[in-house]
Amino acid sequence: MPLAFQSLSHGQVAFGFFNIETDMLLLDIHFFFADNFCRVMRELAEGPDGSLTSASLDAYTLEAHRIGNLMGSIRGIDFSGFIGDVYRLYPFPAEEDKFRQQPEGSRNRGKIEDILQKYAASRPIAITFDPVRDTVDIGGYVFDRREFHRLILYVWAGGYPRWRDGKRPEYVIEMKRTITGSGNPIFAGINFNEE
């Protein structure tokens, strides 16, 4: 489930996994796959002498009215928009103990991309670190460094409801490993034990 995060540019915005059977994340109107997000975090972390301040993330940007109703889709009463189409294919589990983020969510990428084609085309959005202001801009959504770290920690944890059986995909483990060894100030102070 996406959670509310405090942006400097748009106030509270939703970020996170929206269906346990896909590895897709949303950031308000931007939708992107978690492995791509983790890859971009690794690129920033691996930059020479910690100086890399921007990277590009492939995303689908949907008009707000085309996104759909997450809570209505979860309850099975409103399958409008992109999120509704995803829940029609992968409904919310009937048994609450099955509500866990699936580490194999990438296996459904082709089906999710087929659905997305009806709503938007993939295009890059910029992720830019401003070391003077100590902020990170993700496709026009600006976060202070602490809140940006919370986004990363959300992915590390598997959001809410967490990764099934505590099993993380390899791309998430590699992201943490790279960030932990990074000299880039964008990651200074991140604590993976906080999750």
N, C-alpha and C positions, 0 to 999 in steps of 0.2 A: 504494500500500500504506500502511495506517496505520502510524505509528511510535509508540514509547513516549515519553510525556511525563510529567514529574514534577509531580504535583499535591500541594498541601498537605493536601488533604482525603481523598484516596483512594489515595495512593501513585502508582505508575506506572499510567497509563491510556493506552489506544489513542486516537489521533486521526488522522483523515485520510481520503483517498479510498480506497474499498475495491474499486472496479471502474472500469476505464479508460473505459467507455462511458457513465458517468453522472457528473454534477457533484455527487453527494451525498457529504457528509462524515459521518463518525461521530465521536462523542465518547463512548466506552464504550457506554452504552445509549441515547444521544440521536443521532438521525439528522436532518440538515438539509441543505438545498441550499446550495452554495457561494456562489451569487449573493446569497442571503439573508444569509449570514454576512458577506459583503463589504459589503452594504448597511448592516447594523447597525454595522460598523466605521466606515463613512463617517458614519453618524448621530452616533456618539460623537465622531468627529474634527471634525465640522462644528458641534458644540454651541457656543452663544454663549460667548465668552471662555474656551473650554476647560473649562467647568464641568459639562458633562453627564456624569453618573456612572452612568446605567443606560439600558438599552434592552431591547426585547423581540425574541426570535428565534423564529419558527415552527419547531417541531421535532416529530418523532415519537419518543416514548419507548417503547422496547420492553422487555418483560420479558426478562431475560437468556436464558432457555431458548428464546425465540422468535427470537433474533438469527441463529443458525446458526453454521456452522463455516467461517471464511474460508479457512484452509489446505486443508481438505478440499474446499471448493468450487473453489479454484484448481486442485487436482490432479484434479478431476473424480470424486472418490470419495464425497463427502458433500454432497448438495444439500438439507440440512435448513434450515428456518427462512427468514427473509427473505433473508439473503445467498445461500443456496442457490438460492432462486427467481430472484434477479438473475443468478447465474452460469449457471443453466439457460438463461436468455434471452440472456445475453451472456457466453459462455465465455471463459476465459483464452486469449489468442492462442497458437497453436501455434508461431509464429516469434517468438523472443525480441526481435528488433529491432522488432517491432510493439507491444511492451509500453511504451506511452507514454500519459500522461493526455491524453485527447481534449479539445481546447478547445471542441468543439461538443457536449459531454456534455449540455447542457441540452435538446437536441433530443429526448432520450429521457425527459424528465421525466414526461410523461403515463403512459407504460408503468410507470415506477418507482412513481408515485403509485397506479396501479391495484393493483400488488403490495402496496404498503404498507397499503392499506385492509383487507387480511386480518389485519394484525398490530397496528395502532394507529391512533389518530386524531391529526391534527395539533393541537397546542396550544402556546401560547407558553411559552418558558422565559426567565427573566431573565438578562441579562448585567449585572453590577453591579461597578463599580470602587469600592474602598474606599481613598480617598487617605491615610487615616491608617495603615492596615496595608500599603498599596502592593500590594494584591492585586486579582485579578479573579475573580469567581464566575460561571461559565457553567453555569446549570442545576444548581447544587449542587456543581459541581467547581471548587475554588478553586486558583488558580495565582498564583505571584508574578509581578511584572511582566515579568521576563526570560523566564520560561517562556511567558507569554501572548504575548510578542513572537515566540517560536519558533513558536507556532501560526499566527500571521499570516504569518510567513516561509515556513512549509510550504505554505500556500495560494498565496502569491506564486510559489513555485518550481514548483508543480504536484506537490508531494509527491515520493514516490519511485514512479515513475520519471521525473518531470519532465514538463512540458508537451511534447507532440509538436512537434518542429521549433522549440522555444523560443517557440511562439506562444501567448500568454496571451489568455484571453477579455477583452473590454473591461471587464467589471465588476471584474476583478482589477487591471487597469491603473488604473482610476478609484479603487479603494480605496487603492492606493499613493500616487497623486497627492494624494488628500485627506488621508491620514495624514501625508504628508511636510510639508504646510502647516499641520498642526494645532497648536494651543496647548494641547491637552488633555494633562495630565501622564501620563495612561495610556499615551501613545505616546512619551514622552520617552526618547531613547536608542535607539529602534529603528533598525536599520541594514539596509536592503534589500540592501546589497552583501554581507552575511554569508551569504545563502541558501546 
